[in-house]
Amino acid sequence: MAYDVLVIGGGPAGLSAAQNVRARGKTALVVSNPLEENPLWKAKEVDNYLGLPRLSGAELLTAFQRHAESSGAEFLEGRALSALRSGESWYVSVGNMMVQGKAVVLAAGVVRGKKLPGEAELLGRGVSYCATCDGMLYRGKRVAVLGWTPSAEKEAAFLEGIGCQVLYLDKPRDCAIQGAEKVEAVTCGGVTEAVEAVFLLRPAMAPGDLFPGLETGGGFVAVDREMRTNLPGVFAAGDCTGGPLQVSKAVGEGLTAGQKAAAFAAAVK
């Protein structure tokens, strides 16, 4: 699946970027979690978006998505797990799929929370961010699923369906992953359970983990006024670039990022 621009994130910034990419005649794919998992969806009333006062977050997001869809933007539900630049293109893995783009707009919002103890050390040795990608490796074995989104339950059900013995932990706190050469156990709330794999299903990857070498500062992606990052062909917009964390700011940055990403893609031969 090859596109001119890949947009990672389906909130106000990402949808604005996608619509503006399409307005310039370039193809756009939006990679995102279900709309209902966006934090804005739960807002009962947004009173500071110019011209559209007192709409709920759900109403705004629905209108934004319909606009992007009507412009011809395409959508892929899932979490972006890794990104690699090869030649003149970026390749982003989404679950067990790989999508390609000449440029990328990173608009995945704010990723909260630190890595769990043992997460980085045991990544690829029992720690995974994708049940549908790596689940078959643990068929018939006991695994833990740490889920922070409603869709995490679907991935837990997938694991059970292929024969895994699943320990599901919903929005866990104070967790740690143990193991020497591979995952051996997970501890949560003072209780340790023996498992052979731990699936961490967060809403999104931290930008620096998704794009190695991406410049950040204070937990946010560093950009210039054209929303360019330090990586070629990668732009960023919205909450991931810092405050104020407001819809108006996200939509405006998405417009700029979308325009510049489309121009970058047009220059790629």
LINFEN-V204481 format. One record per backbone hydrogen bond with DSSP energy under -1.0 kcal/mol. CO is the residue of the C=O (numbers start at 0). NH is the residue of the N-H. E is the energy in kcal/mol with one decimal. If there is no record, write none. Layout:
# LINFEN-V204481
co->CO nh->NH e->E
co->CO nh->NH e->E
This chain:
# LINFEN-V204481
co->0 nh->99 e->-3.0
co->2 nh->101 e->-1.0
co->3 nh->102 e->-1.6
co->4 nh->28 e->-2.0
co->5 nh->104 e->-2.9
co->6 nh->30 e->-3.2
co->7 nh->106 e->-2.9
co->10 nh->14 e->-2.8
co->11 nh->15 e->-2.1
co->12 nh->16 e->-2.4
co->13 nh->17 e->-2.5
co->14 nh->18 e->-2.3
co->15 nh->19 e->-2.0
co->16 nh->20 e->-2.1
co->17 nh->21 e->-2.2
co->18 nh->22 e->-1.8
co->20 nh->25 e->-1.9
co->21 nh->24 e->-2.1
co->26 nh->4 e->-1.9
co->27 nh->73 e->-2.6
co->28 nh->6 e->-3.3
co->29 nh->75 e->-2.8
co->30 nh->8 e->-2.8
co->31 nh->77 e->-2.2
co->33 nh->36 e->-2.2
co->34 nh->37 e->-1.7
co->37 nh->40 e->-1.7
co->38 nh->41 e->-1.2
co->39 nh->42 e->-1.8
co->42 nh->56 e->-2.7
co->45 nh->54 e->-1.0
co->48 nh->51 e->-2.0
co->54 nh->45 e->-3.3
co->55 nh->59 e->-2.2
co->56 nh->60 e->-2.7
co->57 nh->61 e->-2.3
co->58 nh->62 e->-2.1
co->59 nh->63 e->-2.7
co->60 nh->64 e->-2.6
co->61 nh->65 e->-2.3
co->62 nh->66 e->-2.0
co->63 nh->67 e->-2.3
co->64 nh->68 e->-2.9
co->65 nh->69 e->-2.7
co->66 nh->70 e->-1.3
co->67 nh->72 e->-2.0
co->68 nh->71 e->-1.4
co->73 nh->29 e->-3.0
co->75 nh->31 e->-1.9
co->81 nh->92 e->-2.1
co->83 nh->90 e->-3.1
co->85 nh->88 e->-1.8
co->88 nh->85 e->-2.4
co->89 nh->100 e->-2.4
co->90 nh->83 e->-2.3
co->91 nh->98 e->-2.8
co->92 nh->80 e->-3.0
co->93 nh->96 e->-2.0
co->96 nh->93 e->-2.3
co->98 nh->91 e->-2.7
co->99 nh->2 e->-2.6
co->100 nh->89 e->-3.4
co->102 nh->5 e->-2.5
co->103 nh->234 e->-3.1
co->104 nh->7 e->-2.8
co->105 nh->236 e->-2.2
co->115 nh->118 e->-2.2
co->116 nh->176 e->-2.9
co->117 nh->121 e->-1.7
co->121 nh->124 e->-2.3
co->121 nh->126 e->-1.8
co->124 nh->182 e->-2.2
co->125 nh->197 e->-3.0
co->126 nh->123 e->-2.3
co->127 nh->199 e->-2.7
co->129 nh->133 e->-2.0
co->130 nh->134 e->-2.2
co->133 nh->136 e->-1.6
co->134 nh->137 e->-2.2
co->135 nh->138 e->-1.0
co->137 nh->140 e->-2.3
co->140 nh->164 e->-2.7
co->141 nh->195 e->-3.1
co->142 nh->166 e->-2.8
co->143 nh->198 e->-3.1
co->144 nh->168 e->-3.1
co->145 nh->200 e->-2.7
co->146 nh->170 e->-3.6
co->148 nh->151 e->-1.4
co->149 nh->152 e->-1.3
co->150 nh->154 e->-1.3
co->151 nh->155 e->-2.1
co->152 nh->156 e->-2.2
co->153 nh->157 e->-2.0
co->154 nh->158 e->-2.0
co->155 nh->159 e->-2.1
co->156 nh->160 e->-2.2
co->157 nh->161 e->-1.2
co->158 nh->163 e->-2.5
co->159 nh->162 e->-1.4
co->164 nh->142 e->-2.9
co->166 nh->144 e->-2.8
co->168 nh->146 e->-2.2
co->175 nh->186 e->-2.9
co->177 nh->183 e->-3.0
co->177 nh->184 e->-1.6
co->183 nh->194 e->-1.1
co->184 nh->177 e->-2.8
co->185 nh->192 e->-2.8
co->186 nh->175 e->-1.8
co->187 nh->190 e->-1.6
co->190 nh->187 e->-2.5
co->192 nh->185 e->-2.3
co->196 nh->143 e->-2.7
co->197 nh->127 e->-2.3
co->198 nh->145 e->-2.9
co->200 nh->147 e->-2.2
co->205 nh->208 e->-1.2
co->205 nh->209 e->-2.3
co->206 nh->210 e->-2.8
co->210 nh->213 e->-2.1
co->214 nh->221 e->-2.3
co->216 nh->219 e->-1.4
co->219 nh->216 e->-2.7
co->223 nh->226 e->-2.0
co->226 nh->235 e->-2.1
co->227 nh->223 e->-1.4
co->230 nh->233 e->-1.8
co->232 nh->103 e->-3.1
co->233 nh->228 e->-2.4
co->234 nh->105 e->-3.6
co->237 nh->240 e->-2.0
co->238 nh->241 e->-1.7
co->239 nh->220 e->-3.1
co->243 nh->245 e->-2.0
co->245 nh->249 e->-2.0
co->246 nh->250 e->-2.7
co->247 nh->251 e->-2.2
co->248 nh->252 e->-2.5
co->249 nh->253 e->-2.4
co->250 nh->254 e->-2.0
co->251 nh->255 e->-1.9
co->252 nh->256 e->-2.9
co->253 nh->257 e->-2.8
co->254 nh->258 e->-2.4
co->255 nh->259 e->-2.6
co->256 nh->260 e->-2.6
co->257 nh->261 e->-2.2
co->258 nh->262 e->-2.0
co->259 nh->263 e->-2.3
co->260 nh->264 e->-2.6
co->261 nh->265 e->-2.1
co->262 nh->266 e->-1.2
